[in-house]
Amino acid sequence: MAHRAMSGLRDQTAIVGIGYTDFSSNSGVSTTTLAVRAIQNAVADAGLSMSDIDGLATFSLGDSVSPTALAPILGLKDLNYHAHQFGGGSVSHTIVGQAMMACATGVAEYVVCYRALNSRSEFRMGGTGQGAVNTSSEMQYKVPYGWLSPAHDYAMAARQHMNAFGTTPEQLAAVAINQRFNASMNERAMMRKPLTIDEYMESRWIVDPLRLFDCCLESDGACAVVVAKAEVARHLAQPPVLLSAAAWGLGHSLTSNAWPDQTESAAAVTASRLFGMAGIGAQHIDAAELYDCFTYSVLVQLEDFGFCAKGEGGRFLESGATALSGEIPVNTHGGSLSEGYIHGLNHVCEAVAQLRGQCGPRQVEGAEFALSTGQQGVIAGESSALILRKG
Amino acid sequence: MTRVALLPPYGLVQPRPDRDSAPFWEALRQRRLAVQRCDGCGAYRFPARCICNRCGSWATQWTDSAGTGEIVSYAVVHHPLTADFAPTVPYHLLAVRLDEQEDLIVPGGLAAGLESYVSIGVRVRADFADVAPGLTLLKWRLDPSGPDQATR
């Protein structure tokens, strides 16, 4: 398989604005309203006007407002770029990478990437009790057994990892505990009370080996980012944050043409493309906002992005290496486990905020490079990721 | 804990066979585990697909698997996501690699009473359960064949 490094696009574009809504378990409003709020905030953050925006991109599982519907609401009559990816976290960073392509080539000037969802009060990832989210024709073989959700896929993968490498529940707990600690310094976070190992161990089983605190939040909320050419970033309202790399991949499934060894995640494929494009290695990353649908996802990505050797993720976590004070701070905002679940786009926002130096008590001092990642829910070889650089 | 038998109507999580997969579900109703085999290169494939992912050939046949394999991974569901499964938690999910080919991995359930024997690498054989009108599912049982089974 050819690895195209796309290095010509390195640092050609920037994220110039980020915007959030509150995160809650019941927004009380539509996904359209959430999207508009986040986008207005991102555009204002950039020091732009809504009329400057000529690109809209999102991803969804049919649970949110599309760019087609949103453009007239925002008063945008003539978009130069729009995209609507079907999927969840796996394509959360794909849409930013593709916006990078649109801006770098001059197709569009300012592209807003957004994700708005009511994933607690409306359409939940367990299919709102109606069965699995119908993400592919392969779901039919699983659903009659009660194999319905990403939690079931990830439990299978975690079990393989535990069997192969001796990964323990305490090591999974370390992910959750570390991130909750970070969230305690994050006013936006839905869960801020520190989590203890006893609380983790006593929490109820969702699907063995995953407990309640191994699973991400379900949230109502929205995030948005504005992508533009790097040269305009310097003239806008915020310190520039460059897109050094973007990568995404798919092609495997749980079955034939398959990836039967789930101890390696889809990130193993995207990592080399990503670092190749950025021209750096894992050792240069100062903060890693790793997609955390489940604690196990963080553990396996630490291995697959090269922060530690395969099989060593659990020990790496236990060593404190991923704490704010450690060698590679992970999910400095608390992540999907504790800040909120905006399907990975809040990880992009946090990476940007870190590189701008705007994270207050949870700031990683001197951060120059940040990694931000998305992974799939239903394990099917999809993932996407960005490397951001302080401009 | 008394396990409640899985009852119809099974309404919320019926599988949706498509025009490619219908023979798989029909074979299950006849108590056969059927997979496709490429007439071009001989490779098996699962799930059902219109062409061979290895050689691209459209020529294919459905063939019965021997129905034996080993557990690739498993999970135990405690939190039911739908009303169908509320009476049956906790229940096992299995991913089983069929003996025919390295990447032939099939989802399925576990026959009752075997929970404590489940482990990665354990050899299993397919059995079938009629769970609802027109719906027959795989229930894996232990299979004593295979070189290491005597030590389990």
Interface residues (C-beta under 8 A of the other chain):
Chain A: G126 G127 G129 Q130 G131 A132 N134 S137 E138 Q140 Y141 K142 V143 P144 Y145 G146 W147 L148 S149 H152 A155 M156 A157 R159 Q160 N163 R204 W205 I206 V207 D208 P209 S253 L254 T255 S256 N257 A258 P260 Q262
Chain B: Y10 L12 V13 Q14 P15 R16 P17 D18 D20 S21 F24 A43 Y44 R45 F46 P47 N53 R54 V72 S73 Y74 A75 V76 V77 H78 H79 P80 L81 T82 A83 D84 F85 T88 P90 Y91 L93 A95 R97 Q101 E102 D103 L104 I105 V106 P107 G108 G109 S119 I120 V131 L135 L137 L138
